[in-house]
Amino acid sequence: MDKNQLMQRAIQLAVKNVGSGRGGPFAALVVRDGEVIAAGTNAVTSGNDPTAHAEIIAIRNACSKLGRFELSGCEIYSTSEPCPMCLGAIHWARPSHVYFAALTEDVAQAGFNDKSIREQMTLPYERQRIPIERLPHGDALLPFKAWQGKTDKILY
């Protein structure tokens, strides 16, 4: 399949998801060598999980299928511009390329406005709407020291 056919498939999956009542109008595909290896649709409301975005689910499914925690050599096709959470997951997954169809502005017109989240993330913690603060603790570095001393760790 070419890029437009893959995006069309993702869009059809998103439309089907709307009809199913499982979640919002979002879908994503993970593709390797032109073959769809995993898909994901939004399941936020059906799973009561705010992290169940299409890209996150597609990444989880692809990594599970491939038996690895990164997606080098793969592409992601998303029906919309990734939100900040999904963008973070995409960077951790390290696909070779990401394609998206609808812009953030288009998605906002349908009621999915992440503009405030994007703005909050650029502010210092003390200025964000949800209080976020460091709670210093004497053992705060203990897990990281344990990690540094681990001889059989798998780097990611």
CORVENQUI-V168978 format. One record per residue. N is the residue number from 1. RES is the residue in one letter. SS is DSSP state (helix for helix, strand for strand, loop for the rest). Layout:
N;RES;SS
N;RES;SS
This chain:
1;M;loop
2;D;loop
3;K;helix
4;N;helix
5;Q;helix
6;L;helix
7;M;helix
8;Q;helix
9;R;helix
10;A;helix
11;I;helix
12;Q;helix
13;L;helix
14;A;helix
15;V;helix
16;K;helix
17;N;helix
18;V;helix
19;G;helix
20;S;helix
21;G;loop
22;R;loop
23;G;loop
24;G;loop
25;P;loop
26;F;loop
27;A;strand
28;A;strand
29;L;strand
30;V;strand
31;V;strand
32;R;strand
33;D;loop
34;G;loop
35;E;strand
36;V;strand
37;I;strand
38;A;strand
39;A;strand
40;G;strand
41;T;strand
42;N;loop
43;A;loop
44;V;helix
45;T;helix
46;S;helix
47;G;helix
48;N;loop
49;D;loop
50;P;loop
51;T;loop
52;A;loop
53;H;loop
54;A;helix
55;E;helix
56;I;helix
57;I;helix
58;A;helix
59;I;helix
60;R;helix
61;N;helix
62;A;helix
63;C;helix
64;S;helix
65;K;helix
66;L;helix
67;G;loop
68;R;loop
69;F;loop
70;E;loop
71;L;loop
72;S;loop
73;G;loop
74;C;loop
75;E;strand
76;I;strand
77;Y;strand
78;S;strand
79;T;strand
80;S;strand
81;E;loop
82;P;loop
83;C;loop
84;P;helix
85;M;helix
86;C;helix
87;L;helix
88;G;helix
89;A;helix
90;I;helix
91;H;helix
92;W;helix
93;A;helix
94;R;loop
95;P;loop
96;S;loop
97;H;strand
98;V;strand
99;Y;strand
100;F;strand
101;A;strand
102;A;strand
103;L;loop
104;T;helix
105;E;helix
106;D;helix
107;V;helix
108;A;helix
109;Q;helix
110;A;loop
111;G;loop
112;F;loop
113;N;loop
114;D;loop
115;K;helix
116;S;helix
117;I;helix
118;R;helix
119;E;helix
120;Q;helix
121;M;helix
122;T;loop
123;L;loop
124;P;loop
125;Y;helix
126;E;helix
127;R;helix
128;Q;loop
129;R;loop
130;I;loop
131;P;loop
132;I;loop
133;E;loop
134;R;loop
135;L;loop
136;P;loop
137;H;loop
138;G;loop
139;D;loop
140;A;loop
141;L;loop
142;L;helix
143;P;helix
144;F;helix
145;K;helix
146;A;helix
147;W;helix
148;Q;helix
149;G;helix
150;K;loop
151;T;loop
152;D;loop
153;K;loop
154;I;loop
155;L;loop
156;Y;loop
